[in-house]
Amino acid sequence: MTGPYLVRVFTSSVSGVGGNVGRLTLNQHPGSLVGTILIGYFLIPLFPNSITMYGTALCSCLFALYIS
Amino acid sequence: MKKPSVASTPPPALSNALRRYLYLTAAVTGAAIMIVEILGAKMLSPYVGLSHFVWTAQIAVTLIALACGYYVGGRMVDRSQQLNRLYWAILGAGLYLALTVLICEPVAFWCLNFNLAFGSLLASEFFFRPPWRCWR
């Protein structure tokens, strides 16, 4: 739900919506790439799976709580 | 870094700090989805293995969750553009994910009552669809 939510929040006029979607995608997909590399090459080899899952959950919670 | 505010609804013009935080939100949730997708298959592997059934289930559930997330997010933001609702959903996804670690073993064993294809799909669906839906 983050994608459509942020597109709408960023958009103040229809004329700029293409650029907004582009910039959002430009941030989201490299984030996914970083996540893939992190989990594949660093987190799984270095930490137990449960610790990494708890860490991801904690990051998600802290990230939301910071702004709420 | 100055803490961004989400008080106004909808913000007439987003502050630079808030704008940066929103872009960071997109990046972090994107990373979290991929981490949980790959790690989820690893977490289920002691119970259901790492065969093509498991990866098929994992990818299928990811795509279903993303589709549901886009739909729900679109509907929600049309009703209200309060960012608090988005971040509460992200918080809920994190809490749910922490819970899945605790109940992984009994649920995964229960899923073994079914054949491997359906059992792995069920396990993946139960554990990972809610957080993916919120993040994407």
N, CA and C atoms of all chains as a GROMACS GRO file, in nm:
protein
  612
    1MET      N    1   0.080  -0.122   0.000
    1MET     CA    2   0.000   0.000   0.000
    1MET      C    3   0.083   0.127   0.000
    2THR      N    4   0.214   0.113   0.022
    2THR     CA    5   0.300   0.232   0.027
    2THR      C    6   0.303   0.307  -0.107
    3GLY      N    7   0.312   0.230  -0.216
    3GLY     CA    8   0.326   0.291  -0.349
    3GLY      C    9   0.214   0.388  -0.383
    4PRO      N   10   0.089   0.340  -0.395
    4PRO     CA   11  -0.020   0.432  -0.430
    4PRO      C   12  -0.040   0.543  -0.327
    5TYR      N   13  -0.015   0.507  -0.201
    5TYR     CA   14  -0.032   0.606  -0.094
    5TYR      C   15   0.063   0.724  -0.116
    6LEU      N   16   0.189   0.692  -0.140
    6LEU     CA   17   0.287   0.801  -0.156
    6LEU      C   18   0.266   0.878  -0.286
    7VAL      N   19   0.226   0.808  -0.390
    7VAL     CA   20   0.200   0.878  -0.517
    7VAL      C   21   0.093   0.985  -0.496
    8ARG      N   22  -0.012   0.947  -0.424
    8ARG     CA   23  -0.121   1.043  -0.402
    8ARG      C   24  -0.076   1.160  -0.314
    9VAL      N   25   0.004   1.128  -0.212
    9VAL     CA   26   0.050   1.233  -0.120
    9VAL      C   27   0.144   1.329  -0.192
   10PHE      N   28   0.228   1.276  -0.281
   10PHE     CA   29   0.322   1.362  -0.353
   10PHE      C   30   0.254   1.448  -0.458
   11THR      N   31   0.140   1.400  -0.509
   11THR     CA   32   0.080   1.464  -0.626
   11THR      C   33  -0.009   1.581  -0.586
   12SER      N   34   0.029   1.699  -0.632
   12SER     CA   35  -0.056   1.816  -0.608
   12SER      C   36  -0.128   1.856  -0.736
   13SER      N   37  -0.075   1.816  -0.852
   13SER     CA   38  -0.147   1.842  -0.977
   13SER      C   39  -0.117   1.729  -1.074
   14VAL      N   40  -0.212   1.705  -1.163
   14VAL     CA   41  -0.197   1.592  -1.257
   14VAL      C   42  -0.076   1.611  -1.347
   15SER      N   43  -0.040   1.736  -1.373
   15SER     CA   44   0.071   1.759  -1.466
   15SER      C   45   0.204   1.705  -1.415
   16GLY      N   46   0.217   1.690  -1.282
   16GLY     CA   47   0.345   1.643  -1.228
   16GLY      C   48   0.344   1.498  -1.187
   17VAL      N   49   0.236   1.425  -1.216
   17VAL     CA   50   0.223   1.291  -1.159
   17VAL      C   51   0.325   1.192  -1.219
   18GLY      N   52   0.357   1.211  -1.346
   18GLY     CA   53   0.454   1.119  -1.408
   18GLY      C   54   0.590   1.127  -1.340
   19GLY      N   55   0.635   1.249  -1.318
   19GLY     CA   56   0.764   1.269  -1.251
   19GLY      C   57   0.763   1.216  -1.109
   20ASN      N   58   0.651   1.235  -1.039
   20ASN     CA   59   0.641   1.185  -0.902
   20ASN      C   60   0.650   1.033  -0.896
   21VAL      N   61   0.577   0.968  -0.985
   21VAL     CA   62   0.580   0.820  -0.989
   21VAL      C   63   0.722   0.774  -1.024
   22GLY      N   64   0.783   0.843  -1.119
   22GLY     CA   65   0.919   0.807  -1.159
   22GLY      C   66   1.018   0.820  -1.044
   23ARG      N   67   1.011   0.931  -0.971
   23ARG     CA   68   1.104   0.952  -0.858
   23ARG      C   69   1.080   0.850  -0.747
   24LEU      N   70   0.952   0.820  -0.725
   24LEU     CA   71   0.920   0.722  -0.621
   24LEU      C   72   0.975   0.584  -0.659
   25THR      N   73   0.955   0.546  -0.783
   25THR     CA   74   1.007   0.417  -0.830
   25THR      C   75   1.159   0.415  -0.827
   26LEU      N   76   1.218   0.528  -0.859
   26LEU     CA   77   1.364   0.541  -0.856
   26LEU      C   78   1.418   0.516  -0.715
   27ASN      N   79   1.340   0.544  -0.613
   27ASN     CA   80   1.382   0.517  -0.475
   27ASN      C   81   1.346   0.376  -0.431
   28GLN      N   82   1.229   0.330  -0.475
   28GLN     CA   83   1.179   0.202  -0.424
   28GLN      C   84   1.258   0.083  -0.479
   29HIS      N   85   1.287   0.085  -0.608
   29HIS     CA   86   1.353  -0.031  -0.667
   29HIS      C   87   1.498  -0.046  -0.624
   30PRO      N   88   1.576   0.062  -0.617
   30PRO     CA   89   1.710   0.044  -0.559
   30PRO      C   90   1.704  -0.004  -0.414
   31GLY      N   91   1.600   0.036  -0.340
   31GLY     CA   92   1.582  -0.014  -0.203
   31GLY      C   93   1.566  -0.166  -0.205
   32SER      N   94   1.486  -0.215  -0.298
   32SER     CA   95   1.467  -0.360  -0.312
   32SER      C   96   1.598  -0.428  -0.348
   33LEU      N   97   1.674  -0.364  -0.436
   33LEU     CA   98   1.803  -0.420  -0.478
   33LEU      C   99   1.898  -0.430  -0.358
   34VAL      N  100   1.903  -0.324  -0.279
   34VAL     CA  101   1.989  -0.323  -0.160
   34VAL      C  102   1.945  -0.433  -0.063
   35GLY      N  103   1.813  -0.447  -0.044
   35GLY     CA  104   1.761  -0.552   0.043
   35GLY      C  105   1.801  -0.690  -0.004
   36THR      N  106   1.792  -0.712  -0.135
   36THR     CA  107   1.828  -0.843  -0.192
   36THR      C  108   1.976  -0.874  -0.168
   37ILE      N  109   2.061  -0.775  -0.195
   37ILE     CA  110   2.205  -0.796  -0.178
   37ILE      C  111   2.238  -0.818  -0.030
   38LEU      N  112   2.175  -0.736   0.055
   38LEU     CA  113   2.200  -0.748   0.200
   38LEU      C  114   2.165  -0.888   0.251
   39ILE      N  115   2.044  -0.934   0.216
   39ILE     CA  116   2.000  -1.062   0.271
   39ILE      C  117   2.078  -1.179   0.211
   40GLY      N  118   2.106  -1.168   0.082
   40GLY     CA  119   2.172  -1.280   0.014
   40GLY      C  120   2.320  -1.295   0.050
   41TYR      N  121   2.390  -1.184   0.056
   41TYR     CA  122   2.536  -1.192   0.072
   41TYR      C  123   2.585  -1.162   0.213
   42PHE      N  124   2.504  -1.098   0.295
   42PHE     CA  125   2.553  -1.059   0.427
   42PHE      C  126   2.471  -1.116   0.542
   43LEU      N  127   2.340  -1.092   0.541
   43LEU     CA  128   2.260  -1.127   0.660
   43LEU      C  129   2.246  -1.278   0.680
   44ILE      N  130   2.213  -1.350   0.573
   44ILE     CA  131   2.196  -1.496   0.589
   44ILE      C  132   2.329  -1.564   0.626
   45PRO      N  133   2.441  -1.528   0.561
   45PRO     CA  134   2.566  -1.591   0.603
   45PRO      C  135   2.612  -1.552   0.743
   46LEU      N  136   2.576  -1.433   0.789
   46LEU     CA  137   2.633  -1.384   0.915
   46LEU      C  138   2.545  -1.408   1.038
   47PHE      N  139   2.414  -1.406   1.021
   47PHE     CA  140   2.325  -1.411   1.138
   47PHE      C  141   2.225  -1.526   1.128
   48PRO      N  142   2.174  -1.573   1.246
   48PRO     CA  143   2.065  -1.671   1.242
   48PRO      C  144   1.940  -1.608   1.179
   49ASN      N  145   1.860  -1.693   1.114
   49ASN     CA  146   1.743  -1.640   1.042
   49ASN      C  147   1.646  -1.565   1.134
   50SER      N  148   1.627  -1.618   1.255
   50SER     CA  149   1.529  -1.554   1.344
   50SER      C  150   1.576  -1.413   1.385
   51ILE      N  151   1.707  -1.399   1.406
   51ILE     CA  152   1.759  -1.267   1.444
   51ILE      C  153   1.738  -1.167   1.330
   52THR      N  154   1.766  -1.211   1.209
   52THR     CA  155   1.746  -1.121   1.093
   52THR      C  156   1.599  -1.084   1.077
   53MET      N  157   1.509  -1.182   1.101
   53MET     CA  158   1.366  -1.152   1.088
   53MET      C  159   1.323  -1.054   1.196
   54TYR      N  160   1.370  -1.075   1.319
   54TYR     CA  161   1.339  -0.981   1.427
   54TYR      C  162   1.396  -0.842   1.394
   55GLY      N  163   1.515  -0.839   1.340
   55GLY     CA  164   1.578  -0.711   1.304
   55GLY      C  165   1.497  -0.637   1.199
   56THR      N  166   1.448  -0.711   1.099
   56THR     CA  167   1.365  -0.648   0.994
   56THR      C  168   1.236  -0.594   1.055
   57ALA      N  169   1.176  -0.673   1.143
   57ALA     CA  170   1.053  -0.630   1.210
   57ALA      C  171   1.079  -0.505   1.294
   58LEU      N  172   1.191  -0.507   1.365
   58LEU     CA  173   1.225  -0.392   1.451
   58LEU      C  174   1.248  -0.266   1.367
   59CYS      N  175   1.321  -0.280   1.257
   59CYS     CA  176   1.345  -0.165   1.169
   59CYS      C  177   1.213  -0.107   1.118
   60SER      N  178   1.123  -0.197   1.078
   60SER     CA  179   0.993  -0.153   1.028
   60SER      C  180   0.917  -0.076   1.136
   61CYS      N  181   0.919  -0.130   1.258
   61CYS     CA  182   0.846  -0.064   1.368
   61CYS      C  183   0.909   0.071   1.402
   62LEU      N  184   1.041   0.074   1.415
   62LEU     CA  185   1.108   0.199   1.451
   62LEU      C  186   1.087   0.306   1.345
   63PHE      N  187   1.092   0.262   1.220
   63PHE     CA  188   1.074   0.355   1.108
   63PHE      C  189   0.936   0.419   1.113
   64ALA      N  190   0.835   0.338   1.148
   64ALA     CA  191   0.698   0.391   1.157
   64ALA      C  192   0.680   0.477   1.282
   65LEU      N  193   0.740   0.432   1.394
   65LEU     CA  194   0.722   0.506   1.519
   65LEU      C  195   0.791   0.641   1.517
   66TYR      N  196   0.900   0.651   1.442
   66TYR     CA  197   0.976   0.775   1.438
   66TYR      C  198   0.889   0.893   1.392
   67ILE      N  199   0.805   0.866   1.296
   67ILE     CA  200   0.726   0.976   1.238
   67ILE      C  201   0.587   0.987   1.300
   68SER      N  202   0.538   0.879   1.363
   68SER     CA  203   0.399   0.879   1.413
   68SER      C  204   0.382   0.966   1.538
   69MET      N  205   1.919   1.517   1.184
   69MET     CA  206   1.813   1.537   1.085
   69MET      C  207   1.688   1.587   1.156
   70LYS      N  208   1.628   1.691   1.099
   70LYS     CA  209   1.507   1.745   1.160
   70LYS      C  210   1.392   1.648   1.144
   71LYS      N  211   1.318   1.625   1.255
   71LYS     CA  212   1.209   1.529   1.249
   71LYS      C  213   1.094   1.584   1.167
   72PRO      N  214   1.053   1.511   1.061
   72PRO     CA  215   0.943   1.561   0.979
   72PRO      C  216   0.809   1.548   1.051
   73SER      N  217   0.714   1.630   1.012
   73SER     CA  218   0.583   1.627   1.075
   73SER      C  219   0.477   1.580   0.976
   74VAL      N  220   0.378   1.505   1.025
   74VAL     CA  221   0.271   1.460   0.937
   74VAL      C  222   0.136   1.515   0.982
   75ALA      N  223   0.140   1.628   1.050
   75ALA     CA  224   0.019   1.680   1.112
   75ALA      C  225  -0.085   1.725   1.009
   76SER      N  226  -0.043   1.795   0.904
   76SER     CA  227  -0.141   1.852   0.812
   76SER      C  228  -0.197   1.745   0.719
   77THR      N  229  -0.325   1.761   0.678
   77THR     CA  230  -0.392   1.661   0.595
   77THR      C  231  -0.478   1.726   0.490
   78PRO      N  232  -0.450   1.715   0.366
   78PRO     CA  233  -0.324   1.676   0.308
   78PRO      C  234  -0.227   1.793   0.312
   79PRO      N  235  -0.096   1.768   0.310
   79PRO     CA  236  -0.002   1.879   0.317
   79PRO      C  237  -0.009   1.962   0.190
   80PRO      N  238  -0.029   2.093   0.201
   80PRO     CA  239  -0.038   2.175   0.082
   80PRO      C  240   0.093   2.172   0.002
   81ALA      N  241   0.204   2.178   0.073
   81ALA     CA  242   0.334   2.160   0.008
   81ALA      C  243   0.419   2.084   0.108
   82LEU      N  244   0.471   1.970   0.064
   82LEU     CA  245   0.548   1.886   0.155
   82LEU      C  246   0.682   1.953   0.185
   83SER      N  247   0.721   1.949   0.314
   83SER     CA  248   0.852   2.002   0.347
   83SER      C  249   0.959   1.909   0.290
   84ASN      N  250   1.080   1.963   0.274
   84ASN     CA  251   1.188   1.882   0.218
   84ASN      C  252   1.219   1.762   0.306
   85ALA      N  253   1.215   1.786   0.440
   85ALA     CA  254   1.245   1.677   0.534
   85ALA      C  255   1.142   1.565   0.520
   86LEU      N  256   1.015   1.602   0.512
   86LEU     CA  257   0.910   1.502   0.498
   86LEU      C  258   0.922   1.430   0.364
   87ARG      N  259   0.951   1.508   0.260
   87ARG     CA  260   0.965   1.448   0.127
   87ARG      C  261   1.076   1.343   0.127
   88ARG      N  262   1.189   1.378   0.190
   88ARG     CA  263   1.302   1.283   0.197
   88ARG      C  264   1.263   1.158   0.276
   89TYR      N  265   1.188   1.180   0.384
   89TYR     CA  266   1.146   1.067   0.467
   89TYR      C  267   1.052   0.974   0.390
   90LEU      N  268   0.966   1.032   0.308
   90LEU     CA  269   0.874   0.951   0.229
   90LEU      C  270   0.949   0.869   0.124
   91TYR      N  271   1.050   0.932   0.061
   91TYR     CA  272   1.131   0.856  -0.035
   91TYR      C  273   1.207   0.745   0.036
   92LEU      N  274   1.256   0.776   0.157
   92LEU     CA  275   1.326   0.674   0.235
   92LEU      C  276   1.230   0.561   0.274
   93THR      N  277   1.106   0.597   0.302
   93THR     CA  278   1.004   0.496   0.333
   93THR      C  279   0.989   0.400   0.215
   94ALA      N  280   0.982   0.456   0.094
   94ALA     CA  281   0.968   0.373  -0.024
   94ALA      C  282   1.087   0.278  -0.037
   95ALA      N  283   1.208   0.329  -0.011
   95ALA     CA  284   1.328   0.246  -0.024
   95ALA      C  285   1.333   0.138   0.084
   96VAL      N  286   1.302   0.177   0.207
   96VAL     CA  287   1.312   0.081   0.319
   96VAL      C  288   1.207  -0.029   0.306
   97THR      N  289   1.085   0.007   0.270
   97THR     CA  290   0.982  -0.096   0.256
   97THR      C  291   1.013  -0.188   0.138
   98GLY      N  292   1.071  -0.130   0.032
   98GLY     CA  293   1.113  -0.213  -0.081
   98GLY      C  294   1.219  -0.314  -0.039
   99ALA      N  295   1.315  -0.269   0.043
   99ALA     CA  296   1.420  -0.359   0.092
   99ALA      C  297   1.360  -0.466   0.183
  100ALA      N  298   1.267  -0.425   0.270
  100ALA     CA  299   1.207  -0.520   0.365
  100ALA      C  300   1.132  -0.632   0.292
  101ILE      N  301   1.065  -0.597   0.183
  101ILE     CA  302   0.992  -0.699   0.107
  101ILE      C  303   1.087  -0.807   0.055
  102MET      N  304   1.199  -0.764  -0.002
  102MET     CA  305   1.292  -0.862  -0.058
  102MET      C  306   1.360  -0.944   0.051
  103ILE      N  307   1.392  -0.878   0.163
  103ILE     CA  308   1.453  -0.950   0.275
  103ILE      C  309   1.359  -1.059   0.325
  104VAL      N  310   1.232  -1.024   0.344
  104VAL     CA  311   1.137  -1.122   0.398
  104VAL      C  312   1.106  -1.230   0.294
  105GLU      N  313   1.106  -1.195   0.167
  105GLU     CA  314   1.079  -1.296   0.063
  105GLU      C  315   1.186  -1.406   0.067
  106ILE      N  316   1.312  -1.363   0.067
  106ILE     CA  317   1.422  -1.461   0.063
  106ILE      C  318   1.437  -1.531   0.198
  107LEU      N  319   1.432  -1.453   0.304
  107LEU     CA  320   1.448  -1.510   0.438
  107LEU      C  321   1.331  -1.599   0.475
  108GLY      N  322   1.211  -1.564   0.427
  108GLY     CA  323   1.093  -1.645   0.455
  108GLY      C  324   1.109  -1.786   0.402
  109ALA      N  325   1.160  -1.798   0.280
  109ALA     CA  326   1.183  -1.932   0.223
  109ALA      C  327   1.286  -2.008   0.307
  110LYS      N  328   1.389  -1.938   0.353
  110LYS     CA  329   1.491  -2.002   0.437
  110LYS      C  330   1.431  -2.046   0.571
  111MET      N  331   1.341  -1.964   0.627
  111MET     CA  332   1.282  -1.999   0.756
  111MET      C  333   1.190  -2.121   0.746
  112LEU      N  334   1.125  -2.135   0.632
  112LEU     CA  335   1.034  -2.249   0.614
  112LEU      C  336   1.109  -2.375   0.569
  113SER      N  337   1.234  -2.359   0.528
  113SER     CA  338   1.307  -2.472   0.469
  113SER      C  339   1.325  -2.592   0.563
  114PRO      N  340   1.342  -2.575   0.695
  114PRO     CA  341   1.354  -2.695   0.778
  114PRO      C  342   1.228  -2.782   0.778
  115TYR      N  343   1.115  -2.723   0.743
  115TYR     CA  344   0.988  -2.796   0.749
  115TYR      C  345   0.943  -2.842   0.610
  116VAL      N  346   0.953  -2.755   0.512
  116VAL     CA  347   0.900  -2.790   0.379
  116VAL      C  348   1.010  -2.800   0.272
  117GLY      N  349   1.134  -2.780   0.311
  117GLY     CA  350   1.244  -2.791   0.215
  117GLY      C  351   1.258  -2.665   0.130
  118LEU      N  352   1.342  -2.677   0.027
  118LEU     CA  353   1.365  -2.562  -0.062
  118LEU      C  354   1.338  -2.601  -0.207
  119SER      N  355   1.238  -2.685  -0.226
  119SER     CA  356   1.209  -2.731  -0.362
  119SER      C  357   1.141  -2.620  -0.442
  120HIS      N  358   1.115  -2.648  -0.569
  120HIS     CA  359   1.051  -2.547  -0.654
  120HIS      C  360   0.911  -2.513  -0.604
  121PHE      N  361   0.846  -2.607  -0.531
  121PHE     CA  362   0.714  -2.579  -0.476
  121PHE      C  363   0.721  -2.461  -0.378
  122VAL      N  364   0.824  -2.463  -0.297
  122VAL     CA  365   0.837  -2.359  -0.194
  122VAL      C  366   0.862  -2.222  -0.258
  123TRP      N  367   0.951  -2.220  -0.357
  123TRP     CA  368   0.978  -2.090  -0.423
  123TRP      C  369   0.858  -2.041  -0.503
  124THR      N  370   0.787  -2.138  -0.565
  124THR     CA  371   0.666  -2.099  -0.639
  124THR      C  372   0.565  -2.037  -0.543
  125ALA      N  373   0.547  -2.101  -0.427
  125ALA     CA  374   0.453  -2.049  -0.327
  125ALA      C  375   0.497  -1.911  -0.281
  126GLN      N  376   0.625  -1.898  -0.254
  126GLN     CA  377   0.677  -1.772  -0.202
  126GLN      C  378   0.654  -1.657  -0.303
  127ILE      N  379   0.686  -1.683  -0.428
  127ILE     CA  380   0.671  -1.579  -0.532
  127ILE      C  381   0.523  -1.551  -0.558
  128ALA      N  382   0.442  -1.658  -0.560
  128ALA     CA  383   0.298  -1.637  -0.583
  128ALA      C  384   0.237  -1.551  -0.472
  129VAL      N  385   0.273  -1.584  -0.347
  129VAL     CA  386   0.216  -1.507  -0.236
  129VAL      C  387   0.267  -1.363  -0.238
  130THR      N  388   0.392  -1.345  -0.277
  130THR     CA  389   0.445  -1.207  -0.290
  130THR      C  390   0.360  -1.128  -0.389
  131LEU      N  391   0.335  -1.187  -0.505
  131LEU     CA  392   0.261  -1.113  -0.609
  131LEU      C  393   0.117  -1.086  -0.566
  132ILE      N  394   0.055  -1.184  -0.499
  132ILE     CA  395  -0.082  -1.162  -0.450
  132ILE      C  396  -0.082  -1.049  -0.347
  133ALA      N  397   0.017  -1.053  -0.257
  133ALA     CA  398   0.023  -0.951  -0.151
  133ALA      C  399   0.046  -0.812  -0.211
  134LEU      N  400   0.134  -0.803  -0.311
  134LEU     CA  401   0.159  -0.673  -0.372
  134LEU      C  402   0.032  -0.620  -0.440
  135ALA      N  403  -0.038  -0.709  -0.511
  135ALA     CA  404  -0.161  -0.666  -0.578
  135ALA      C  405  -0.264  -0.617  -0.476
  136CYS      N  406  -0.281  -0.695  -0.368
  136CYS     CA  407  -0.376  -0.654  -0.263
  136CYS      C  408  -0.332  -0.522  -0.200
  137GLY      N  409  -0.201  -0.510  -0.176
  137GLY     CA  410  -0.150  -0.389  -0.114
  137GLY      C  411  -0.174  -0.266  -0.199
  138TYR      N  412  -0.150  -0.277  -0.328
  138TYR     CA  413  -0.175  -0.163  -0.418
  138TYR      C  414  -0.322  -0.124  -0.414
  139TYR      N  415  -0.409  -0.226  -0.417
  139TYR     CA  416  -0.552  -0.199  -0.418
  139TYR      C  417  -0.595  -0.131  -0.287
  140VAL      N  418  -0.556  -0.192  -0.176
  140VAL     CA  419  -0.597  -0.137  -0.046
  140VAL      C  420  -0.539   0.002  -0.024
  141GLY      N  421  -0.411   0.019  -0.058
  141GLY     CA  422  -0.347   0.150  -0.042
  141GLY      C  423  -0.414   0.258  -0.126
  142GLY      N  424  -0.449   0.222  -0.248
  142GLY     CA  425  -0.517   0.318  -0.335
  142GLY      C  426  -0.652   0.359  -0.280
  143ARG      N  427  -0.727   0.259  -0.230
  143ARG     CA  428  -0.858   0.290  -0.174
  143ARG      C  429  -0.845   0.376  -0.048
  144MET      N  430  -0.746   0.339   0.035
  144MET     CA  431  -0.729   0.412   0.162
  144MET      C  432  -0.692   0.557   0.139
  145VAL      N  433  -0.598   0.580   0.047
  145VAL     CA  434  -0.550   0.717   0.029
  145VAL      C  435  -0.655   0.805  -0.039
  146ASP      N  436  -0.746   0.742  -0.112
  146ASP     CA  437  -0.855   0.820  -0.171
  146ASP      C  438  -0.950   0.871  -0.063
  147ARG      N  439  -0.964   0.792   0.044
  147ARG     CA  440  -1.051   0.833   0.154
  147ARG      C  441  -0.986   0.941   0.240
  148SER      N  442  -0.859   0.920   0.271
  148SER     CA  443  -0.788   1.017   0.354
  148SER      C  444  -0.640   1.009   0.326
  149GLN      N  445  -0.576   1.128   0.318
  149GLN     CA  446  -0.433   1.129   0.287
  149GLN      C  447  -0.348   1.143   0.412
  150GLN      N  448  -0.406   1.112   0.526
  150GLN     CA  449  -0.327   1.118   0.650
  150GLN      C  450  -0.216   1.014   0.647
  151LEU      N  451  -0.093   1.060   0.663
  151LEU     CA  452   0.019   0.969   0.656
  151LEU      C  453   0.024   0.876   0.778
  152ASN      N  454  -0.039   0.917   0.887
  152ASN     CA  455  -0.038   0.833   1.006
  152ASN      C  456  -0.090   0.692   0.977
  153ARG      N  457  -0.190   0.684   0.892
  153ARG     CA  458  -0.251   0.554   0.862
  153ARG      C  459  -0.151   0.462   0.792
  154LEU      N  460  -0.073   0.521   0.703
  154LEU     CA  461   0.030   0.442   0.634
  154LEU      C  462   0.133   0.390   0.732
  155TYR      N  463   0.177   0.478   0.823
  155TYR     CA  464   0.283   0.436   0.915
  155TYR      C  465   0.231   0.341   1.023
  156TRP      N  466   0.103   0.351   1.058
  156TRP     CA  467   0.045   0.251   1.148
  156TRP      C  468   0.045   0.114   1.080
  157ALA      N  469   0.014   0.112   0.952
  157ALA     CA  470   0.015  -0.015   0.878
  157ALA      C  471   0.157  -0.073   0.873
  158ILE      N  472   0.257   0.013   0.853
  158ILE     CA  473   0.396  -0.034   0.851
  158ILE      C  474   0.435  -0.088   0.989
  159LEU      N  475   0.388  -0.021   1.093
  159LEU     CA  476   0.414  -0.068   1.230
  159LEU      C  477   0.348  -0.204   1.253
  160GLY      N  478   0.224  -0.216   1.209
  160GLY     CA  479   0.153  -0.344   1.223
  160GLY      C  480   0.224  -0.456   1.148
  161ALA      N  481   0.277  -0.424   1.030
  161ALA     CA  482   0.350  -0.525   0.953
  161ALA      C  483   0.472  -0.573   1.030
  162GLY      N  484   0.544  -0.481   1.094
  162GLY     CA  485   0.661  -0.518   1.173
  162GLY      C  486   0.625  -0.607   1.291
  163LEU      N  487   0.517  -0.572   1.360
  163LEU     CA  488   0.474  -0.652   1.476
  163LEU      C  489   0.431  -0.792   1.432
  164TYR      N  490   0.357  -0.798   1.322
  164TYR     CA  491   0.312  -0.928   1.271
  164TYR      C  492   0.431  -1.015   1.234
  165LEU      N  493   0.530  -0.951   1.173
  165LEU     CA  494   0.649  -1.026   1.131
  165LEU      C  495   0.723  -1.084   1.252
  166ALA      N  496   0.731  -1.004   1.359
  166ALA     CA  497   0.796  -1.055   1.481
  166ALA      C  498   0.718  -1.173   1.537
  167LEU      N  499   0.586  -1.167   1.528
  167LEU     CA  500   0.502  -1.276   1.578
  167LEU      C  501   0.524  -1.404   1.498
  168THR      N  502   0.546  -1.390   1.366
  168THR     CA  503   0.562  -1.510   1.283
  168THR      C  504   0.684  -1.592   1.326
  169VAL      N  505   0.787  -1.523   1.374
  169VAL     CA  506   0.907  -1.597   1.418
  169VAL      C  507   0.870  -1.687   1.536
  170LEU      N  508   0.785  -1.634   1.625
  170LEU     CA  509   0.748  -1.709   1.745
  170LEU      C  510   0.660  -1.830   1.714
  171ILE      N  511   0.572  -1.816   1.614
  171ILE     CA  512   0.477  -1.926   1.588
  171ILE      C  513   0.513  -2.004   1.462
  172CYS      N  514   0.631  -1.981   1.411
  172CYS     CA  515   0.671  -2.046   1.286
  172CYS      C  516   0.665  -2.199   1.297
  173GLU      N  517   0.723  -2.253   1.403
  173GLU     CA  518   0.736  -2.399   1.412
  173GLU      C  519   0.600  -2.470   1.417
  174PRO      N  520   0.509  -2.434   1.511
  174PRO     CA  521   0.381  -2.508   1.515
  174PRO      C  522   0.299  -2.492   1.387
  175VAL      N  523   0.299  -2.372   1.329
  175VAL     CA  524   0.219  -2.351   1.207
  175VAL      C  525   0.279  -2.429   1.091
  176ALA      N  526   0.412  -2.427   1.080
  176ALA     CA  527   0.477  -2.499   0.970
  176ALA      C  528   0.453  -2.649   0.982
  177PHE      N  529   0.456  -2.702   1.105
  177PHE     CA  530   0.428  -2.845   1.124
  177PHE      C  531   0.283  -2.876   1.088
  178TRP      N  532   0.192  -2.786   1.123
  178TRP     CA  533   0.051  -2.806   1.088
  178TRP      C  534   0.033  -2.810   0.936
  179CYS      N  535   0.108  -2.724   0.866
  179CYS     CA  536   0.098  -2.719   0.720
  179CYS      C  537   0.148  -2.848   0.656
  180LEU      N  538   0.230  -2.924   0.730
  180LEU     CA  539   0.280  -3.051   0.676
  180LEU      C  540   0.170  -3.157   0.669
  181ASN      N  541   0.053  -3.129   0.728
  181ASN     CA  542  -0.059  -3.222   0.715
  181ASN      C  543  -0.111  -3.228   0.571
  182PHE      N  544  -0.078  -3.125   0.493
  182PHE     CA  545  -0.122  -3.121   0.353
  182PHE      C  546  -0.007  -3.166   0.264
  183ASN      N  547  -0.035  -3.182   0.135
  183ASN     CA  548   0.078  -3.216   0.047
  183ASN      C  549   0.171  -3.096   0.034
  184LEU      N  550   0.292  -3.119  -0.014
  184LEU     CA  551   0.397  -3.017  -0.009
  184LEU      C  552   0.358  -2.889  -0.084
  185ALA      N  553   0.298  -2.906  -0.203
  185ALA     CA  554   0.264  -2.788  -0.283
  185ALA      C  555   0.165  -2.698  -0.210
  186PHE      N  556   0.059  -2.758  -0.157
  186PHE     CA  557  -0.042  -2.678  -0.089
  186PHE      C  558   0.006  -2.632   0.049
  187GLY      N  559   0.076  -2.719   0.119
  187GLY     CA  560   0.124  -2.686   0.253
  187GLY      C  561   0.220  -2.568   0.252
  188SER      N  562   0.312  -2.568   0.155
  188SER     CA  563   0.408  -2.456   0.150
  188SER      C  564   0.338  -2.327   0.110
  189LEU      N  565   0.238  -2.339   0.022
  189LEU     CA  566   0.161  -2.220  -0.017
  189LEU      C  567   0.085  -2.164   0.104
  190LEU      N  568   0.028  -2.255   0.181
  190LEU     CA  569  -0.048  -2.214   0.299
  190LEU      C  570   0.043  -2.146   0.402
  191ALA      N  571   0.159  -2.206   0.424
  191ALA     CA  572   0.253  -2.150   0.522
  191ALA      C  573   0.299  -2.011   0.479
  192SER      N  574   0.334  -1.999   0.354
  192SER     CA  575   0.381  -1.871   0.302
  192SER      C  576   0.271  -1.764   0.311
  193GLU      N  577   0.151  -1.806   0.275
  193GLU     CA  578   0.035  -1.717   0.279
  193GLU      C  579   0.011  -1.667   0.422
  194PHE      N  580   0.015  -1.759   0.516
  194PHE     CA  581  -0.013  -1.724   0.655
  194PHE      C  582   0.094  -1.630   0.712
  195PHE      N  583   0.219  -1.661   0.682
  195PHE     CA  584   0.327  -1.585   0.745
  195PHE      C  585   0.353  -1.450   0.680
  196PHE      N  586   0.350  -1.445   0.548
  196PHE     CA  587   0.412  -1.330   0.484
  196PHE      C  588   0.318  -1.237   0.407
  197ARG      N  589   0.195  -1.281   0.382
  197ARG     CA  590   0.109  -1.192   0.303
  197ARG      C  591   0.078  -1.061   0.375
  198PRO      N  592   0.040  -1.063   0.504
  198PRO     CA  593   0.006  -0.934   0.569
  198PRO      C  594   0.118  -0.831   0.566
  199PRO      N  595   0.243  -0.868   0.604
  199PRO     CA  596   0.346  -0.763   0.599
  199PRO      C  597   0.375  -0.713   0.459
  200TRP      N  598   0.379  -0.804   0.360
  200TRP     CA  599   0.409  -0.759   0.223
  200TRP      C  600   0.302  -0.663   0.174
  201ARG      N  601   0.176  -0.694   0.210
  201ARG     CA  602   0.066  -0.609   0.164
  201ARG      C  603   0.083  -0.468   0.219
  202CYS      N  604   0.124  -0.457   0.344
  202CYS     CA  605   0.138  -0.324   0.404
  202CYS      C  606   0.259  -0.250   0.349
  203TRP      N  607   0.370  -0.324   0.323
  203TRP     CA  608   0.491  -0.255   0.281
  203TRP      C  609   0.483  -0.204   0.139
  204ARG      N  610   0.414  -0.280   0.050
  204ARG     CA  611   0.417  -0.239  -0.090
  204ARG      C  612   0.301  -0.145  -0.117
   0.00000   0.00000   0.00000
